[in-house]
Amino acid sequence: MSIDVNLPITVTLVEDNLVLLEELLYQLMLAGFNVRGVRNAEDLDVLMQEWQSEIYVLDINLPSEDGFSIAKRLLDRQQRGIIMLTARTDIADKLQSLEDGVDFYLTKPVDWRELAACIKNLYYRLKPENMPLNWALDLSSRQLTAPVDRVLNLTLQEINVLKLLLENPKRIVDRKTIEAVFMAGGEDIDSIYGRINTQVSRLRDKLARFDSSLMIQTHRAVGYAFIGPNIEIREA
């Protein structure tokens, strides 16, 4: 079975849960994607005879061929963007996916807006000529500037944390590294341990209210990762 809509960025979803598949197709259509969906590898192979996507969103637990195998086949053919969207939370699965060349590993349940943000950022990475005007983080003025000249004022601590995340885009920054940022500001380890989650949570909410494409992912007991547009860091 194949479901399709007709909008710009080309995306294929492979998800055997029909309810979830139809929900994601509907939401991504509204978000402005040209998206199709299938429920297994066999239907994907048929679809690919007439349809080539720039980005593929794969479940791992599929009937017959699993998402790991599909991803390997896709990457062997040519450069493609691949997002794993799965209920499997084991770090070994995540590491296998990333080491095999998968770009993002998202776990269910996922907010469709997070998936949409990952798709957009992956698309701009694959096709940088389509990237919108630059974002900028000005360290001296403590301001984040959007392409349309909107400005978000940040505190010194928010600037330091965001700078660290931006220096490692789409990669997990571990808690020890973030703790070092707090300690550099003169705080001791006992006082900052419980404040990191609160500080990052506030920064995440502040960024999301400013622009929905600015996202900080929490990787429980590991650290945090920035998922969003490329942002130029302007030194003081």
Buried (B, 14 or more C-beta within 10 A) or exposed (E): EBBBBEBEBBBBBBBBBEEBBBEBBBBBBEBEBBBBBBBBBEBBEEBBEEBEBBBBBBBBEBEEBBBBBBBBBBBEEEEBBBBBBBEBEEEEBBEBBBEEBBBBBBBEEBEBBBBBBBBBBBBBBBEEEEBEEEBBBBBEBBBBBBEEEEEBEBEEBBBBBBBBBBEBBBEBBEBEBBBEBBEEEEBEEEEBEEEBEEBBEBBBEBBBEBBEBBBBBBBEEEBBBBBBBBBEBEEE
